[in-house]
Amino acid sequence: MALSGTCKFLIGVAVGAAAVTLVRTQAFRKGCAKVMSAGLQLKEDASEFVESLKEDAEDIKAEATAKAKA
């Protein structure tokens, strides 16, 4: 059963109004803040991990260079 264009439009308007109402709720905003906080923490943790790997690689390279010269 296919929906007419008018029916699709009205469904779209209803869904849009429901979305706007949801976005304005305090619970939604708190949830978004928690998700953003977790995402930023994950980014920070990943940056620290990559920096640690970089330092380890530099140490290994320095040791290999020192052994090669010896």
mmCIF file as Biopython writes it, N, C-alpha, C and O atoms, coordinates in Angstrom:
data_model
#
loop_
_atom_site.group_PDB
_atom_site.id
_atom_site.type_symbol
_atom_site.label_atom_id
_atom_site.label_alt_id
_atom_site.label_comp_id
_atom_site.label_asym_id
_atom_site.label_entity_id
_atom_site.label_seq_id
_atom_site.pdbx_PDB_ins_code
_atom_site.Cartn_x
_atom_site.Cartn_y
_atom_site.Cartn_z
_atom_site.occupancy
_atom_site.B_iso_or_equiv
_atom_site.auth_seq_id
_atom_site.auth_asym_id
_atom_site.pdbx_PDB_model_num
ATOM 1   N N  . MET A ? 1  ? 0.845  -1.174 0.000  1.0 0.0 1  A 1 
ATOM 2   C CA . MET A ? 1  ? 0.000  0.000  0.000  1.0 0.0 1  A 1 
ATOM 3   C C  . MET A ? 1  ? 0.891  1.237  0.000  1.0 0.0 1  A 1 
ATOM 4   O O  . MET A ? 1  ? 1.683  1.418  0.924  1.0 0.0 1  A 1 
ATOM 5   N N  . ALA A ? 2  ? 0.781  2.072  -0.992 1.0 0.0 2  A 1 
ATOM 6   C CA . ALA A ? 2  ? 1.591  3.276  -1.128 1.0 0.0 2  A 1 
ATOM 7   C C  . ALA A ? 2  ? 0.882  4.460  -0.472 1.0 0.0 2  A 1 
ATOM 8   O O  . ALA A ? 2  ? -0.340 4.591  -0.542 1.0 0.0 2  A 1 
ATOM 9   N N  . LEU A ? 3  ? 1.670  5.309  0.160  1.0 0.0 3  A 1 
ATOM 10  C CA . LEU A ? 3  ? 1.122  6.501  0.792  1.0 0.0 3  A 1 
ATOM 11  C C  . LEU A ? 3  ? 1.124  7.643  -0.202 1.0 0.0 3  A 1 
ATOM 12  O O  . LEU A ? 3  ? 2.021  7.745  -1.038 1.0 0.0 3  A 1 
ATOM 13  N N  . SER A ? 4  ? 0.119  8.504  -0.112 1.0 0.0 4  A 1 
ATOM 14  C CA . SER A ? 4  ? 0.062  9.655  -1.008 1.0 0.0 4  A 1 
ATOM 15  C C  . SER A ? 4  ? 1.068  10.707 -0.548 1.0 0.0 4  A 1 
ATOM 16  O O  . SER A ? 4  ? 1.598  10.640 0.561  1.0 0.0 4  A 1 
ATOM 17  N N  . GLY A ? 5  ? 1.314  11.666 -1.412 1.0 0.0 5  A 1 
ATOM 18  C CA . GLY A ? 5  ? 2.267  12.731 -1.103 1.0 0.0 5  A 1 
ATOM 19  C C  . GLY A ? 5  ? 1.837  13.544 0.098  1.0 0.0 5  A 1 
ATOM 20  O O  . GLY A ? 5  ? 2.669  13.922 0.923  1.0 0.0 5  A 1 
ATOM 21  N N  . THR A ? 6  ? 0.561  13.815 0.205  1.0 0.0 6  A 1 
ATOM 22  C CA . THR A ? 6  ? 0.043  14.601 1.335  1.0 0.0 6  A 1 
ATOM 23  C C  . THR A ? 6  ? 0.234  13.843 2.640  1.0 0.0 6  A 1 
ATOM 24  O O  . THR A ? 6  ? 0.612  14.432 3.652  1.0 0.0 6  A 1 
ATOM 25  N N  . CYS A ? 7  ? -0.022 12.562 2.621  1.0 0.0 7  A 1 
ATOM 26  C CA . CYS A ? 7  ? 0.125  11.741 3.818  1.0 0.0 7  A 1 
ATOM 27  C C  . CYS A ? 7  ? 1.594  11.689 4.242  1.0 0.0 7  A 1 
ATOM 28  O O  . CYS A ? 7  ? 1.901  11.774 5.432  1.0 0.0 7  A 1 
ATOM 29  N N  . LYS A ? 8  ? 2.488  11.553 3.286  1.0 0.0 8  A 1 
ATOM 30  C CA . LYS A ? 8  ? 3.918  11.547 3.589  1.0 0.0 8  A 1 
ATOM 31  C C  . LYS A ? 8  ? 4.351  12.876 4.191  1.0 0.0 8  A 1 
ATOM 32  O O  . LYS A ? 8  ? 5.148  12.910 5.128  1.0 0.0 8  A 1 
ATOM 33  N N  . PHE A ? 9  ? 3.827  13.959 3.655  1.0 0.0 9  A 1 
ATOM 34  C CA . PHE A ? 9  ? 4.156  15.291 4.167  1.0 0.0 9  A 1 
ATOM 35  C C  . PHE A ? 9  ? 3.689  15.439 5.609  1.0 0.0 9  A 1 
ATOM 36  O O  . PHE A ? 9  ? 4.438  15.923 6.457  1.0 0.0 9  A 1 
ATOM 37  N N  . LEU A ? 10 ? 2.464  15.027 5.889  1.0 0.0 10 A 1 
ATOM 38  C CA . LEU A ? 10 ? 1.926  15.143 7.243  1.0 0.0 10 A 1 
ATOM 39  C C  . LEU A ? 10 ? 2.709  14.278 8.235  1.0 0.0 10 A 1 
ATOM 40  O O  . LEU A ? 10 ? 2.932  14.682 9.376  1.0 0.0 10 A 1 
ATOM 41  N N  . ILE A ? 11 ? 3.117  13.109 7.801  1.0 0.0 11 A 1 
ATOM 42  C CA . ILE A ? 11 ? 3.948  12.254 8.655  1.0 0.0 11 A 1 
ATOM 43  C C  . ILE A ? 11 ? 5.287  12.940 8.926  1.0 0.0 11 A 1 
ATOM 44  O O  . ILE A ? 11 ? 5.784  12.912 10.052 1.0 0.0 11 A 1 
ATOM 45  N N  . GLY A ? 12 ? 5.858  13.542 7.914  1.0 0.0 12 A 1 
ATOM 46  C CA . GLY A ? 12 ? 7.120  14.268 8.068  1.0 0.0 12 A 1 
ATOM 47  C C  . GLY A ? 12 ? 6.999  15.432 9.044  1.0 0.0 12 A 1 
ATOM 48  O O  . GLY A ? 12 ? 7.887  15.658 9.866  1.0 0.0 12 A 1 
ATOM 49  N N  . VAL A ? 13 ? 5.896  16.168 8.949  1.0 0.0 13 A 1 
ATOM 50  C CA . VAL A ? 13 ? 5.660  17.287 9.862  1.0 0.0 13 A 1 
ATOM 51  C C  . VAL A ? 13 ? 5.534  16.770 11.296 1.0 0.0 13 A 1 
ATOM 52  O O  . VAL A ? 13 ? 6.098  17.361 12.217 1.0 0.0 13 A 1 
ATOM 53  N N  . ALA A ? 14 ? 4.810  15.688 11.489 1.0 0.0 14 A 1 
ATOM 54  C CA . ALA A ? 14 ? 4.622  15.121 12.824 1.0 0.0 14 A 1 
ATOM 55  C C  . ALA A ? 14 ? 5.955  14.639 13.404 1.0 0.0 14 A 1 
ATOM 56  O O  . ALA A ? 14 ? 6.252  14.881 14.573 1.0 0.0 14 A 1 
ATOM 57  N N  . VAL A ? 15 ? 6.744  13.964 12.590 1.0 0.0 15 A 1 
ATOM 58  C CA . VAL A ? 15 ? 8.050  13.472 13.048 1.0 0.0 15 A 1 
ATOM 59  C C  . VAL A ? 15 ? 8.969  14.652 13.371 1.0 0.0 15 A 1 
ATOM 60  O O  . VAL A ? 15 ? 9.691  14.622 14.367 1.0 0.0 15 A 1 
ATOM 61  N N  . GLY A ? 16 ? 8.945  15.672 12.545 1.0 0.0 16 A 1 
ATOM 62  C CA . GLY A ? 16 ? 9.757  16.861 12.793 1.0 0.0 16 A 1 
ATOM 63  C C  . GLY A ? 16 ? 9.370  17.549 14.091 1.0 0.0 16 A 1 
ATOM 64  O O  . GLY A ? 16 ? 10.237 17.957 14.863 1.0 0.0 16 A 1 
ATOM 65  N N  . ALA A ? 17 ? 8.083  17.678 14.332 1.0 0.0 17 A 1 
ATOM 66  C CA . ALA A ? 17 ? 7.610  18.305 15.575 1.0 0.0 17 A 1 
ATOM 67  C C  . ALA A ? 17 ? 8.013  17.469 16.786 1.0 0.0 17 A 1 
ATOM 68  O O  . ALA A ? 17 ? 8.401  18.015 17.819 1.0 0.0 17 A 1 
ATOM 69  N N  . ALA A ? 18 ? 7.922  16.160 16.661 1.0 0.0 18 A 1 
ATOM 70  C CA . ALA A ? 18 ? 8.325  15.284 17.766 1.0 0.0 18 A 1 
ATOM 71  C C  . ALA A ? 18 ? 9.827  15.410 18.021 1.0 0.0 18 A 1 
ATOM 72  O O  . ALA A ? 18 ? 10.262 15.411 19.173 1.0 0.0 18 A 1 
ATOM 73  N N  . ALA A ? 19 ? 10.611 15.514 16.968 1.0 0.0 19 A 1 
ATOM 74  C CA . ALA A ? 19 ? 12.059 15.652 17.123 1.0 0.0 19 A 1 
ATOM 75  C C  . ALA A ? 19 ? 12.418 16.959 17.821 1.0 0.0 19 A 1 
ATOM 76  O O  . ALA A ? 19 ? 13.285 16.981 18.694 1.0 0.0 19 A 1 
ATOM 77  N N  . VAL A ? 20 ? 11.762 18.036 17.441 1.0 0.0 20 A 1 
ATOM 78  C CA . VAL A ? 20 ? 12.022 19.333 18.073 1.0 0.0 20 A 1 
ATOM 79  C C  . VAL A ? 20 ? 11.666 19.279 19.551 1.0 0.0 20 A 1 
ATOM 80  O O  . VAL A ? 20 ? 12.398 19.802 20.391 1.0 0.0 20 A 1 
ATOM 81  N N  . THR A ? 21 ? 10.549 18.650 19.865 1.0 0.0 21 A 1 
ATOM 82  C CA . THR A ? 21 ? 10.127 18.514 21.263 1.0 0.0 21 A 1 
ATOM 83  C C  . THR A ? 21 ? 11.144 17.687 22.047 1.0 0.0 21 A 1 
ATOM 84  O O  . THR A ? 21 ? 11.479 18.030 23.180 1.0 0.0 21 A 1 
ATOM 85  N N  . LEU A ? 22 ? 11.627 16.620 21.461 1.0 0.0 22 A 1 
ATOM 86  C CA . LEU A ? 22 ? 12.617 15.762 22.119 1.0 0.0 22 A 1 
ATOM 87  C C  . LEU A ? 22 ? 13.913 16.507 22.373 1.0 0.0 22 A 1 
ATOM 88  O O  . LEU A ? 22 ? 14.483 16.405 23.459 1.0 0.0 22 A 1 
ATOM 89  N N  . VAL A ? 23 ? 14.387 17.258 21.382 1.0 0.0 23 A 1 
ATOM 90  C CA . VAL A ? 23 ? 15.656 17.973 21.494 1.0 0.0 23 A 1 
ATOM 91  C C  . VAL A ? 23 ? 15.593 19.020 22.602 1.0 0.0 23 A 1 
ATOM 92  O O  . VAL A ? 23 ? 16.617 19.324 23.215 1.0 0.0 23 A 1 
ATOM 93  N N  . ARG A ? 24 ? 14.453 19.559 22.860 1.0 0.0 24 A 1 
ATOM 94  C CA . ARG A ? 24 ? 14.314 20.611 23.875 1.0 0.0 24 A 1 
ATOM 95  C C  . ARG A ? 24 ? 14.226 20.067 25.299 1.0 0.0 24 A 1 
ATOM 96  O O  . ARG A ? 24 ? 14.235 20.850 26.249 1.0 0.0 24 A 1 
ATOM 97  N N  . THR A ? 25 ? 14.141 18.764 25.471 1.0 0.0 25 A 1 
ATOM 98  C CA . THR A ? 25 ? 14.022 18.209 26.823 1.0 0.0 25 A 1 
ATOM 99  C C  . THR A ? 25 ? 15.370 18.221 27.529 1.0 0.0 25 A 1 
ATOM 100 O O  . THR A ? 25 ? 16.422 18.108 26.899 1.0 0.0 25 A 1 
ATOM 101 N N  . GLN A ? 26 ? 15.318 18.361 28.842 1.0 0.0 26 A 1 
ATOM 102 C CA . GLN A ? 26 ? 16.531 18.388 29.657 1.0 0.0 26 A 1 
ATOM 103 C C  . GLN A ? 26 ? 17.246 17.038 29.633 1.0 0.0 26 A 1 
ATOM 104 O O  . GLN A ? 26 ? 18.476 16.986 29.618 1.0 0.0 26 A 1 
ATOM 105 N N  . ALA A ? 27 ? 16.484 15.957 29.628 1.0 0.0 27 A 1 
ATOM 106 C CA . ALA A ? 27 ? 17.081 14.621 29.610 1.0 0.0 27 A 1 
ATOM 107 C C  . ALA A ? 27 ? 17.891 14.401 28.333 1.0 0.0 27 A 1 
ATOM 108 O O  . ALA A ? 27 ? 18.971 13.810 28.375 1.0 0.0 27 A 1 
ATOM 109 N N  . PHE A ? 28 ? 17.375 14.873 27.203 1.0 0.0 28 A 1 
ATOM 110 C CA . PHE A ? 28 ? 18.082 14.735 25.929 1.0 0.0 28 A 1 
ATOM 111 C C  . PHE A ? 28 ? 19.389 15.518 25.970 1.0 0.0 28 A 1 
ATOM 112 O O  . PHE A ? 28 ? 20.429 15.034 25.524 1.0 0.0 28 A 1 
ATOM 113 N N  . ARG A ? 29 ? 19.324 16.723 26.507 1.0 0.0 29 A 1 
ATOM 114 C CA . ARG A ? 29 ? 20.526 17.555 26.582 1.0 0.0 29 A 1 
ATOM 115 C C  . ARG A ? 29 ? 21.571 16.922 27.498 1.0 0.0 29 A 1 
ATOM 116 O O  . ARG A ? 29 ? 22.759 16.927 27.178 1.0 0.0 29 A 1 
ATOM 117 N N  . LYS A ? 30 ? 21.140 16.382 28.625 1.0 0.0 30 A 1 
ATOM 118 C CA . LYS A ? 30 ? 22.075 15.709 29.528 1.0 0.0 30 A 1 
ATOM 119 C C  . LYS A ? 30 ? 22.703 14.495 28.846 1.0 0.0 30 A 1 
ATOM 120 O O  . LYS A ? 30 ? 23.899 14.239 28.986 1.0 0.0 30 A 1 
ATOM 121 N N  . GLY A ? 31 ? 21.881 13.754 28.107 1.0 0.0 31 A 1 
ATOM 122 C CA . GLY A ? 31 ? 22.391 12.596 27.382 1.0 0.0 31 A 1 
ATOM 123 C C  . GLY A ? 31 ? 23.425 12.999 26.341 1.0 0.0 31 A 1 
ATOM 124 O O  . GLY A ? 31 ? 24.461 12.347 26.207 1.0 0.0 31 A 1 
ATOM 125 N N  . CYS A ? 32 ? 23.150 14.065 25.608 1.0 0.0 32 A 1 
ATOM 126 C CA . CYS A ? 32 ? 24.105 14.555 24.605 1.0 0.0 32 A 1 
ATOM 127 C C  . CYS A ? 32 ? 25.403 15.009 25.271 1.0 0.0 32 A 1 
ATOM 128 O O  . CYS A ? 32 ? 26.493 14.766 24.753 1.0 0.0 32 A 1 
ATOM 129 N N  . ALA A ? 33 ? 25.278 15.666 26.420 1.0 0.0 33 A 1 
ATOM 130 C CA . ALA A ? 33 ? 26.476 16.127 27.131 1.0 0.0 33 A 1 
ATOM 131 C C  . ALA A ? 33 ? 27.320 14.935 27.578 1.0 0.0 33 A 1 
ATOM 132 O O  . ALA A ? 33 ? 28.548 14.982 27.496 1.0 0.0 33 A 1 
ATOM 133 N N  . LYS A ? 34 ? 26.679 13.873 28.046 1.0 0.0 34 A 1 
ATOM 134 C CA . LYS A ? 34 ? 27.423 12.679 28.466 1.0 0.0 34 A 1 
ATOM 135 C C  . LYS A ? 34 ? 28.130 12.031 27.284 1.0 0.0 34 A 1 
ATOM 136 O O  . LYS A ? 34 ? 29.281 11.610 27.397 1.0 0.0 34 A 1 
ATOM 137 N N  . VAL A ? 35 ? 27.437 11.951 26.147 1.0 0.0 35 A 1 
ATOM 138 C CA . VAL A ? 35 ? 28.030 11.341 24.953 1.0 0.0 35 A 1 
ATOM 139 C C  . VAL A ? 35 ? 29.223 12.171 24.477 1.0 0.0 35 A 1 
ATOM 140 O O  . VAL A ? 35 ? 30.267 11.620 24.130 1.0 0.0 35 A 1 
ATOM 141 N N  . MET A ? 36 ? 29.065 13.491 24.463 1.0 0.0 36 A 1 
ATOM 142 C CA . MET A ? 36 ? 30.167 14.359 24.036 1.0 0.0 36 A 1 
ATOM 143 C C  . MET A ? 36 ? 31.346 14.245 24.992 1.0 0.0 36 A 1 
ATOM 144 O O  . MET A ? 36 ? 32.498 14.196 24.559 1.0 0.0 36 A 1 
ATOM 145 N N  . SER A ? 37 ? 31.066 14.203 26.278 1.0 0.0 37 A 1 
ATOM 146 C CA . SER A ? 37 ? 32.129 14.062 27.273 1.0 0.0 37 A 1 
ATOM 147 C C  . SER A ? 37 ? 32.881 12.753 27.081 1.0 0.0 37 A 1 
ATOM 148 O O  . SER A ? 37 ? 34.112 12.727 27.113 1.0 0.0 37 A 1 
ATOM 149 N N  . ALA A ? 38 ? 32.147 11.680 26.885 1.0 0.0 38 A 1 
ATOM 150 C CA . ALA A ? 38 ? 32.784 10.379 26.668 1.0 0.0 38 A 1 
ATOM 151 C C  . ALA A ? 38 ? 33.614 10.391 25.384 1.0 0.0 38 A 1 
ATOM 152 O O  . ALA A ? 38 ? 34.704 9.821  25.345 1.0 0.0 38 A 1 
ATOM 153 N N  . GLY A ? 39 ? 33.112 11.027 24.354 1.0 0.0 39 A 1 
ATOM 154 C CA . GLY A ? 39 ? 33.856 11.116 23.097 1.0 0.0 39 A 1 
ATOM 155 C C  . GLY A ? 39 ? 35.148 11.902 23.243 1.0 0.0 39 A 1 
ATOM 156 O O  . GLY A ? 39 ? 36.184 11.507 22.709 1.0 0.0 39 A 1 
ATOM 157 N N  . LEU A ? 40 ? 35.089 13.006 23.962 1.0 0.0 40 A 1 
ATOM 158 C CA . LEU A ? 40 ? 36.296 13.804 24.180 1.0 0.0 40 A 1 
ATOM 159 C C  . LEU A ? 40 ? 37.307 13.057 25.045 1.0 0.0 40 A 1 
ATOM 160 O O  . LEU A ? 40 ? 38.513 13.155 24.818 1.0 0.0 40 A 1 
ATOM 161 N N  . GLN A ? 41 ? 36.820 12.312 26.032 1.0 0.0 41 A 1 
ATOM 162 C CA . GLN A ? 41 ? 37.719 11.513 26.870 1.0 0.0 41 A 1 
ATOM 163 C C  . GLN A ? 41 ? 38.387 10.419 26.037 1.0 0.0 41 A 1 
ATOM 164 O O  . GLN A ? 41 ? 39.577 10.148 26.197 1.0 0.0 41 A 1 
ATOM 165 N N  . LEU A ? 42 ? 37.619 9.800  25.154 1.0 0.0 42 A 1 
ATOM 166 C CA . LEU A ? 42 ? 38.170 8.769  24.273 1.0 0.0 42 A 1 
ATOM 167 C C  . LEU A ? 42 ? 39.245 9.360  23.367 1.0 0.0 42 A 1 
ATOM 168 O O  . LEU A ? 42 ? 40.288 8.741  23.156 1.0 0.0 42 A 1 
ATOM 169 N N  . LYS A ? 43 ? 38.997 10.545 22.833 1.0 0.0 43 A 1 
ATOM 170 C CA . LYS A ? 43 ? 39.978 11.213 21.986 1.0 0.0 43 A 1 
ATOM 171 C C  . LYS A ? 43 ? 41.253 11.509 22.765 1.0 0.0 43 A 1 
ATOM 172 O O  . LYS A ? 43 ? 42.357 11.310 22.258 1.0 0.0 43 A 1 
ATOM 173 N N  . GLU A ? 44 ? 41.100 11.982 23.992 1.0 0.0 44 A 1 
ATOM 174 C CA . GLU A ? 44 ? 42.268 12.284 24.827 1.0 0.0 44 A 1 
ATOM 175 C C  . GLU A ? 44 ? 43.058 11.019 25.141 1.0 0.0 44 A 1 
ATOM 176 O O  . GLU A ? 44 ? 44.287 11.017 25.075 1.0 0.0 44 A 1 
ATOM 177 N N  . ASP A ? 45 ? 42.357 9.953  25.478 1.0 0.0 45 A 1 
ATOM 178 C CA . ASP A ? 45 ? 43.026 8.678  25.770 1.0 0.0 45 A 1 
ATOM 179 C C  . ASP A ? 45 ? 43.771 8.154  24.545 1.0 0.0 45 A 1 
ATOM 180 O O  . ASP A ? 45 ? 44.890 7.652  24.656 1.0 0.0 45 A 1 
ATOM 181 N N  . ALA A ? 46 ? 43.145 8.275  23.387 1.0 0.0 46 A 1 
ATOM 182 C CA . ALA A ? 46 ? 43.787 7.810  22.155 1.0 0.0 46 A 1 
ATOM 183 C C  . ALA A ? 46 ? 45.034 8.638  21.854 1.0 0.0 46 A 1 
ATOM 184 O O  . ALA A ? 46 ? 46.050 8.094  21.422 1.0 0.0 46 A 1 
ATOM 185 N N  . SER A ? 47 ? 44.962 9.944  22.079 1.0 0.0 47 A 1 
ATOM 186 C CA . SER A ? 47 ? 46.121 10.804 21.843 1.0 0.0 47 A 1 
ATOM 187 C C  . SER A ? 47 ? 47.272 10.438 22.775 1.0 0.0 47 A 1 
ATOM 188 O O  . SER A ? 47 ? 48.428 10.404 22.352 1.0 0.0 47 A 1 
ATOM 189 N N  . GLU A ? 48 ? 46.961 10.166 24.031 1.0 0.0 48 A 1 
ATOM 190 C CA . GLU A ? 48 ? 47.996 9.758  24.985 1.0 0.0 48 A 1 
ATOM 191 C C  . GLU A ? 48 ? 48.618 8.429  24.580 1.0 0.0 48 A 1 
ATOM 192 O O  . GLU A ? 48 ? 49.831 8.252  24.691 1.0 0.0 48 A 1 
ATOM 193 N N  . PHE A ? 49 ? 47.795 7.494  24.113 1.0 0.0 49 A 1 
ATOM 194 C CA . PHE A ? 49 ? 48.288 6.187  23.684 1.0 0.0 49 A 1 
ATOM 195 C C  . PHE A ? 49 ? 49.225 6.329  22.487 1.0 0.0 49 A 1 
ATOM 196 O O  . PHE A ? 49 ? 50.290 5.713  22.450 1.0 0.0 49 A 1 
ATOM 197 N N  . VAL A ? 50 ? 48.825 7.142  21.510 1.0 0.0 50 A 1 
ATOM 198 C CA . VAL A ? 50 ? 49.651 7.342  20.316 1.0 0.0 50 A 1 
ATOM 199 C C  . VAL A ? 50 ? 50.966 8.014  20.706 1.0 0.0 50 A 1 
ATOM 200 O O  . VAL A ? 50 ? 52.023 7.657  20.186 1.0 0.0 50 A 1 
ATOM 201 N N  . GLU A ? 51 ? 50.907 8.981  21.616 1.0 0.0 51 A 1 
ATOM 202 C CA . GLU A ? 51 ? 52.128 9.649  22.062 1.0 0.0 51 A 1 
ATOM 203 C C  . GLU A ? 51 ? 53.062 8.654  22.755 1.0 0.0 51 A 1 
ATOM 204 O O  . GLU A ? 51 ? 54.278 8.704  22.568 1.0 0.0 51 A 1 
ATOM 205 N N  . SER A ? 52 ? 52.493 7.758  23.548 1.0 0.0 52 A 1 
ATOM 206 C CA . SER A ? 52 ? 53.290 6.726  24.216 1.0 0.0 52 A 1 
ATOM 207 C C  . SER A ? 52 ? 53.960 5.806  23.198 1.0 0.0 52 A 1 
ATOM 208 O O  . SER A ? 52 ? 55.137 5.471  23.332 1.0 0.0 52 A 1 
ATOM 209 N N  . LEU A ? 53 ? 53.208 5.404  22.187 1.0 0.0 53 A 1 
ATOM 210 C CA . LEU A ? 53 ? 53.782 4.555  21.132 1.0 0.0 53 A 1 
ATOM 211 C C  . LEU A ? 53 ? 54.911 5.278  20.402 1.0 0.0 53 A 1 
ATOM 212 O O  . LEU A ? 53 ? 55.939 4.682  20.083 1.0 0.0 53 A 1 
ATOM 213 N N  . LYS A ? 54 ? 54.709 6.560  20.145 1.0 0.0 54 A 1 
ATOM 214 C CA . LYS A ? 54 ? 55.725 7.345  19.452 1.0 0.0 54 A 1 
ATOM 215 C C  . LYS A ? 54 ? 57.014 7.413  20.282 1.0 0.0 54 A 1 
ATOM 216 O O  . LYS A ? 54 ? 58.113 7.249  19.753 1.0 0.0 54 A 1 
ATOM 217 N N  . GLU A ? 55 ? 56.861 7.656  21.580 1.0 0.0 55 A 1 
ATOM 218 C CA . GLU A ? 55 ? 58.040 7.713  22.453 1.0 0.0 55 A 1 
ATOM 219 C C  . GLU A ? 55 ? 58.750 6.368  22.504 1.0 0.0 55 A 1 
ATOM 220 O O  . GLU A ? 55 ? 59.980 6.318  22.480 1.0 0.0 55 A 1 
ATOM 221 N N  . ASP A ? 56 ? 57.992 5.279  22.574 1.0 0.0 56 A 1 
ATOM 222 C CA . ASP A ? 56 ? 58.607 3.945  22.585 1.0 0.0 56 A 1 
ATOM 223 C C  . ASP A ? 56 ? 59.361 3.677  21.289 1.0 0.0 56 A 1 
ATOM 224 O O  . ASP A ? 56 ? 60.459 3.119  21.309 1.0 0.0 56 A 1 
ATOM 225 N N  . ALA A ? 57 ? 58.777 4.071  20.171 1.0 0.0 57 A 1 
ATOM 226 C CA . ALA A ? 57 ? 59.435 3.865  18.876 1.0 0.0 57 A 1 
ATOM 227 C C  . ALA A ? 57 ? 60.721 4.682  18.794 1.0 0.0 57 A 1 
ATOM 228 O O  . ALA A ? 57 ? 61.728 4.208  18.268 1.0 0.0 57 A 1 
ATOM 229 N N  . GLU A ? 58 ? 60.688 5.907  19.311 1.0 0.0 58 A 1 
ATOM 230 C CA . GLU A ? 58 ? 61.903 6.728  19.305 1.0 0.0 58 A 1 
ATOM 231 C C  . GLU A ? 58 ? 62.993 6.106  20.182 1.0 0.0 58 A 1 
ATOM 232 O O  . GLU A ? 58 ? 64.171 6.134  19.826 1.0 0.0 58 A 1 
ATOM 233 N N  . ASP A ? 59 ? 62.597 5.545  21.331 1.0 0.0 59 A 1 
ATOM 234 C CA . ASP A ? 59 ? 63.565 4.872  22.213 1.0 0.0 59 A 1 
ATOM 235 C C  . ASP A ? 59 ? 64.182 3.669  21.518 1.0 0.0 59 A 1 
ATOM 236 O O  . ASP A ? 59 ? 65.395 3.467  21.585 1.0 0.0 59 A 1 
ATOM 237 N N  . ILE A ? 60 ? 63.366 2.876  20.859 1.0 0.0 60 A 1 
ATOM 238 C CA . ILE A ? 60 ? 63.861 1.690  20.147 1.0 0.0 60 A 1 
ATOM 239 C C  . ILE A ? 60 ? 64.822 2.102  19.040 1.0 0.0 60 A 1 
ATOM 240 O O  . ILE A ? 60 ? 65.859 1.469  18.839 1.0 0.0 60 A 1 
ATOM 241 N N  . LYS A ? 61 ? 64.474 3.163  18.326 1.0 0.0 61 A 1 
ATOM 242 C CA . LYS A ? 61 ? 65.341 3.648  17.257 1.0 0.0 61 A 1 
ATOM 243 C C  . LYS A ? 61 ? 66.674 4.127  17.817 1.0 0.0 61 A 1 
ATOM 244 O O  . LYS A ? 61 ? 67.725 3.845  17.241 1.0 0.0 61 A 1 
ATOM 245 N N  . ALA A ? 62 ? 66.639 4.852  18.939 1.0 0.0 62 A 1 
ATOM 246 C CA . ALA A ? 62 ? 67.878 5.353  19.554 1.0 0.0 62 A 1 
ATOM 247 C C  . ALA A ? 62 ? 68.750 4.197  20.026 1.0 0.0 62 A 1 
ATOM 248 O O  . ALA A ? 62 ? 69.969 4.240  19.862 1.0 0.0 62 A 1 
ATOM 249 N N  . GLU A ? 63 ? 68.149 3.168  20.607 1.0 0.0 63 A 1 
ATOM 250 C CA . GLU A ? 63 ? 68.906 1.989  21.056 1.0 0.0 63 A 1 
ATOM 251 C C  . GLU A ? 63 ? 69.533 1.261  19.873 1.0 0.0 63 A 1 
ATOM 252 O O  . GLU A ? 63 ? 70.680 0.819  19.940 1.0 0.0 63 A 1 
ATOM 253 N N  . ALA A ? 64 ? 68.771 1.143  18.794 1.0 0.0 64 A 1 
ATOM 254 C CA . ALA A ? 64 ? 69.293 0.457  17.608 1.0 0.0 64 A 1 
ATOM 255 C C  . ALA A ? 64 ? 70.450 1.248  17.002 1.0 0.0 64 A 1 
ATOM 256 O O  . ALA A ? 64 ? 71.443 0.670  16.562 1.0 0.0 64 A 1 
ATOM 257 N N  . THR A ? 65 ? 70.317 2.548  16.984 1.0 0.0 65 A 1 
ATOM 258 C CA . THR A ? 65 ? 71.397 3.397  16.453 1.0 0.0 65 A 1 
ATOM 259 C C  . THR A ? 65 ? 72.644 3.287  17.313 1.0 0.0 65 A 1 
ATOM 260 O O  . THR A ? 65 ? 73.760 3.217  16.797 1.0 0.0 65 A 1 
ATOM 261 N N  . ALA A ? 66 ? 72.451 3.270  18.629 1.0 0.0 66 A 1 
ATOM 262 C CA . ALA A ? 66 ? 73.595 3.150  19.545 1.0 0.0 66 A 1 
ATOM 263 C C  . ALA A ? 66 ? 74.287 1.802  19.378 1.0 0.0 66 A 1 
ATOM 264 O O  . ALA A ? 66 ? 75.515 1.723  19.414 1.0 0.0 66 A 1 
ATOM 265 N N  . LYS A ? 67 ? 73.493 0.733  19.195 1.0 0.0 67 A 1 
ATOM 266 C CA . LYS A ? 67 ? 74.091 -0.596 18.996 1.0 0.0 67 A 1 
ATOM 267 C C  . LYS A ? 67 ? 74.832 -0.668 17.673 1.0 0.0 67 A 1 
ATOM 268 O O  . LYS A ? 67 ? 75.876 -1.311 17.572 1.0 0.0 67 A 1 
ATOM 269 N N  . ALA A ? 68 ? 74.295 -0.012 16.668 1.0 0.0 68 A 1 
ATOM 270 C CA . ALA A ? 68 ? 74.937 -0.031 15.340 1.0 0.0 68 A 1 
ATOM 271 C C  . ALA A ? 68 ? 76.281 0.691  15.360 1.0 0.0 68 A 1 
ATOM 272 O O  . ALA A ? 68 ? 77.218 0.293  14.668 1.0 0.0 68 A 1 
ATOM 273 N N  . LYS A ? 69 ? 76.368 1.747  16.152 1.0 0.0 69 A 1 
ATOM 274 C CA . LYS A ? 69 ? 77.620 2.506  16.249 1.0 0.0 69 A 1 
ATOM 275 C C  . LYS A ? 69 ? 78.653 1.761  17.100 1.0 0.0 69 A 1 
ATOM 276 O O  . LYS A ? 69 ? 79.857 1.954  16.935 1.0 0.0 69 A 1 
ATOM 277 N N  . ALA A ? 70 ? 78.179 0.925  17.993 1.0 0.0 70 A 1 
ATOM 278 C CA . ALA A ? 70 ? 79.113 0.218  18.896 1.0 0.0 70 A 1 
ATOM 279 C C  . ALA A ? 70 ? 79.782 -0.962 18.235 1.0 0.0 70 A 1 
ATOM 280 O O  . ALA A ? 70 ? 80.587 -1.648 18.864 1.0 0.0 70 A 1 
#
